């Protein structure tokens, strides 16, 4: 059985009729090499299909140009938009993404320990860091880590995210303006900081508007979870306005309500979060919050740059205001 292998710098040197060190200098930015030698090496490399290995550069500079993007729940179109935006910006900066899809119950510190073996320059995670101990463990790896919607930080561990509490308050104000008197909230998983912050802001906004405490039903961040939670809320008491922790939950809730004869928005107003493409589809016309993914990406990259210096820069938390997009699911 023949084992496929990549062409080596030795083979390039032999074909070009130069030394191996000349091949190395040709592919080292700023190294001294004559134009004639460079042309011979590049021609030989093209003939053989040779690409220089990143390993020597990593060993010399301790920089790989690789950024790990850790995501779970890829069935959610919001994360696909995040991945696409990060990939585009990192390519512009000369970096590449290492995509690490994980189960939603993975802890980020366990993933980071594995990624450190691959010499990534930074880790960006859609998974939240849930405790200060976990943040300190990540900090010890000395790899800059930026996590979305994380309430804790440490040296070289920072967070960017949507201002979820602000979104919750705005959702409450909108439902109040639309005549809602019996509000409800469909939550995400119990350990989701984003869901907890959206609920806290929603409660604050309801109190400010003189509305009662919302009915709350927990669910997964899925269509099915939202549908099931909507049925539990409906069984508890009359509900005429529902704020959902994300759009997938909201889409499931709308369909579940319609199946039992509740009209959206005539009888029940519904709001989601994330503004995924399906929110704008005619069958849902869902009011939602745009998290401003480009701003999140820019904030994460700027934070990585600040934490990549020789000193252990203290991580910080940056919140991006969401943009409320009202559609037919809340209009009279």
C-alpha positions in Angstrom: 0.0 0.0 0.0 1.4 3.4 -1.0 1.2 6.1 1.6 0.5 9.5 0.2 2.8 12.3 1.4 3.5 15.9 0.8 6.5 17.0 -1.3 9.4 18.1 0.9 11.7 21.1 0.8 14.5 18.7 0.0 12.8 17.6 -3.2 12.2 21.2 -4.1 15.9 22.0 -3.5 17.0 19.0 -5.6 14.7 20.0 -8.6 15.7 23.7 -8.4 19.4 22.9 -8.1 19.8 24.9 -4.9 20.4 24.3 -1.2 17.6 23.4 1.3 18.4 26.6 3.2 17.7 28.6 0.0 14.3 27.0 -0.2 13.7 28.0 3.5 14.8 31.6 2.9 12.5 31.8 -0.2 9.5 31.1 1.9 10.5 33.2 4.9 9.2 36.8 4.7 12.1 39.3 4.8 14.8 36.7 4.4 17.7 37.4 2.0 17.6 35.5 -1.3 18.5 36.5 -4.9 15.8 37.0 -7.5 17.3 34.2 -9.7 17.2 31.7 -6.8 13.7 32.7 -5.7 12.4 32.2 -9.3 14.0 28.7 -9.5 12.6 27.7 -6.1 9.1 28.9 -6.8 9.1 27.2 -10.2 10.2 23.9 -8.6 7.6 24.3 -5.8 4.8 24.8 -8.3 5.9 21.8 -10.3 5.8 19.6 -7.2 2.8 21.2 -5.6 4.9 22.1 -2.6 3.5 24.3 0.3 5.7 25.3 3.2 4.8 23.8 6.5 3.6 26.1 9.3 5.5 24.1 11.9 8.9 25.8 11.6 7.3 29.3 11.8 5.3 28.2 14.9 8.5 27.0 16.6 10.4 30.2 15.8 7.7 32.8 16.6 5.3 30.9 18.9 2.5 32.1 16.6 0.4 29.9 14.3 -2.0 32.3 12.7 -4.8 30.0 13.8 -7.8 31.0 15.8 -10.1 28.4 17.3 -13.8 29.1 17.1 -15.8 26.9 19.5 -19.5 26.6 18.7 -22.4 24.4 19.8 -25.9 24.3 18.5 -25.0 24.7 14.9 -28.6 24.1 13.9 -29.2 27.7 14.9 -28.7 30.0 11.9 -27.3 32.7 14.3 -24.1 30.7 14.9 -23.7 30.2 11.2 -23.7 34.0 10.7 -21.1 34.3 13.5 -18.8 31.7 11.9 -19.1 33.4 8.5 -18.3 36.8 9.9 -15.4 35.6 11.9 -13.9 33.7 9.0 -14.1 36.7 6.7 -12.5 39.1 9.2 -9.7 36.6 10.1 -8.9 36.0 6.5 -8.5 39.7 6.0 -6.0 39.8 8.9 -4.0 36.8 7.5 -5.4 34.3 10.0 -7.4 31.1 9.6 -10.2 29.6 11.7 -10.1 26.2 13.3 -13.8 25.3 13.7 -14.5 23.2 16.8 -18.1 22.1 17.0 -19.0 20.7 20.4 -22.0 19.4 22.3 -23.9 22.1 24.2 -23.0 20.4 27.6 -19.2 20.6 27.0 -17.2 22.8 29.3 -15.0 25.4 27.6 -12.0 24.7 29.9 -11.9 21.0 28.7 -12.0 22.1 25.1 -9.3 24.7 25.7 -6.9 22.2 27.1 -7.1 20.2 23.9 -6.8 23.2 21.6 -3.6 24.3 23.4 -1.8 21.3 21.9 -2.5 22.7 18.4 -0.8 26.1 19.1 -3.8 28.2 18.3 -3.2 31.9 18.9 -6.6 32.6 20.4 -9.9 30.9 21.3 -13.3 32.4 20.5 -16.2 30.5 22.1 -20.0 30.7 21.8 -20.1 28.7 25.0 -20.2 30.7 28.2 -17.7 30.4 31.0 -20.0 29.8 34.0 -17.7 30.1 37.0 -14.6 32.1 38.2 -12.7 28.9 38.7 -13.2 27.9 35.1 -12.1 31.3 34.0 -8.9 31.0 36.1 -8.2 27.6 34.6 -8.5 29.0 31.1 -6.3 32.0 32.0 -3.5 29.6 33.1 -3.3 28.3 29.5 -2.0 31.8 28.5 -4.1 31.7 25.3 -6.4 34.7 24.8 -10.0 33.5 25.2 -13.1 35.5 24.2 -16.4 34.0 25.2 -19.9 35.2 24.2 -22.3 36.2 26.9 -20.0 35.2 29.8 -20.6 36.9 33.2 -17.0 36.3 34.5 -13.6 37.3 33.3 -9.9 36.7 34.2 -6.5 37.5 32.9 -6.6 36.7 29.1 -10.3 35.7 29.4 -12.8 38.2 28.3 -16.4 38.4 27.1 -18.4 40.1 24.3 -22.1 39.9 24.0 -25.4 41.4 23.4 -26.8 43.7 26.1 -29.4 41.1 27.0 -30.9 43.0 29.9 -31.5 46.0 27.7 -33.2 43.8 25.1 -35.4 42.4 27.8 -36.5 45.8 29.0 -37.2 46.9 25.4 -39.3 43.7 24.9 -41.4 44.5 28.0 -41.9 48.1 26.9 -43.0 47.0 23.4 -45.5 44.4 24.7 -46.9 47.0 27.1 -47.3 49.5 24.2 -49.1 46.8 22.2 -51.7 46.2 25.0 -50.3 43.1 26.6 -51.5 42.5 30.1 -50.5 38.8 30.8 -46.9 38.4 29.8 -44.8 35.2 29.6 -41.2 34.3 29.0 -39.9 31.2 27.3 -36.4 30.7 28.7 -33.4 28.9 27.4 -31.4 26.2 29.4 -31.2 26.9 33.1 -27.4 27.5 33.0 -27.5 30.0 30.1 -26.4 33.4 31.2 -27.9 35.1 28.1 -31.3 33.7 28.9 -31.1 34.7 32.5 -30.1 38.2 31.6 -32.9 38.6 29.1 -35.4 37.4 31.7 -34.0 39.8 34.3 -34.3 42.7 32.0 -37.8 41.6 30.9 -38.9 41.5 34.6 -37.4 45.0 35.2 -39.2 46.4 32.2 -42.5 44.8 33.2 -42.3 46.2 36.7 -41.5 49.7 35.2 -44.6 49.4 33.0 -46.9 48.2 35.9 -47.3 44.7 34.5 -47.4 41.5 36.5 -44.5 39.0 36.9 -44.3 36.9 33.7 -45.1 33.3 33.5 -41.9 31.4 32.8 -41.3 28.1 31.1 -37.8 26.8 30.5 -36.8 25.0 27.3 -33.9 24.1 25.1 -32.8 26.7 22.5 -34.7 24.7 19.8 -37.9 24.9 17.8 -39.2 21.8 19.6 -38.4 23.3 23.0 -40.2 26.5 22.2 -43.3 24.6 21.0 -43.4 22.5 24.2 -42.9 25.5 26.5 -45.7 27.4 24.8 -48.1 24.6 25.5 -47.1 24.6 29.2 -47.6 28.4 29.4 -50.9 28.2 27.8 -52.1 25.6 30.3 -51.1 27.7 33.3 -53.1 30.9 32.6 -54.2 33.3 29.9 -51.2 34.7 28.1 -51.4 37.5 25.5 -47.6 38.3 25.1 -44.6 36.0 24.9 -40.9 37.0 24.9 -38.7 34.1 23.9 -35.0 33.6 24.7 -34.2 33.1 21.0 -35.8 33.0 17.6 -35.9 29.2 17.3 -38.0 29.0 20.5 -40.2 31.8 19.2 -40.9 30.0 15.9 -41.8 26.8 17.7 -44.1 28.8 20.0 -45.9 30.5 17.2 -46.6 27.2 15.4 -47.7 25.5 18.7 -50.1 28.4 19.5 -51.6 28.3 16.0 -52.2 24.6 16.2 -54.5 25.2 19.2 -56.3 28.1 17.6 -54.5 31.0 19.2 -54.0 33.8 16.6 -50.6 35.6 16.4 -50.6 38.6 16.8 -54.3 39.2 17.3 -54.5 37.2 20.5 -50.9 36.7 21.4 -47.9 38.9 20.6 -44.6 37.1 20.2 -41.0 38.4 20.3 -37.8 36.5 19.7 -34.0 37.2 19.9 -31.2 36.8 17.3 -33.0 37.9 14.1 -32.2 34.8 12.2 -33.3 34.7 8.5 -36.5 32.7 9.3 -37.7 35.5 11.5 -38.4 37.6 8.4 -40.2 34.8 6.5 -43.8 35.7 5.7 -45.2 32.7 7.7 -43.7 34.0 10.9 -43.0 37.8 10.4 -41.3 37.6 13.9 -40.4 40.7 15.9 -36.8 40.1 17.1 -33.5 41.6 18.3 -30.5 41.9 15.9 -27.4 41.2 18.0 -25.2 43.2 15.5 -22.9 40.3 14.6 -20.3 42.6 12.8 -20.0 44.7 16.0 -19.6 41.5 18.2 -16.9 40.2 15.9 -15.0 43.5 15.8 -15.2 43.7 19.6 -13.9 40.1 20.0 -10.9 40.7 17.6 -10.0 44.0 19.4 -10.1 42.2 22.7 -7.9 39.4 21.4 -5.3 41.9 20.3 -5.3 43.6 23.7 -4.8 40.2 25.4 -2.1 38.9 23.1 0.8 41.0 24.5 3.6 39.6 26.7 1.8 40.7 29.9 -1.4 39.0 31.1 -3.9 41.6 30.1 -7.0 41.7 32.3 -10.0 40.4 30.4 -13.0 42.7 30.2 -16.7 42.5 29.3 -18.1 44.4 26.3 -21.8 44.7 25.7 -23.3 45.6 22.3 -26.7 47.2 22.3 -29.2 45.0 20.4 -31.5 46.5 17.7 -35.2 45.9 18.0 -36.8 45.0 14.7 -40.6 45.0 14.9 -42.5 42.8 12.5 -46.0 41.5 12.2 -45.9 39.2 15.3 -46.4 42.2 17.6 -48.3 44.6 15.5 -52.0 45.3 16.1 
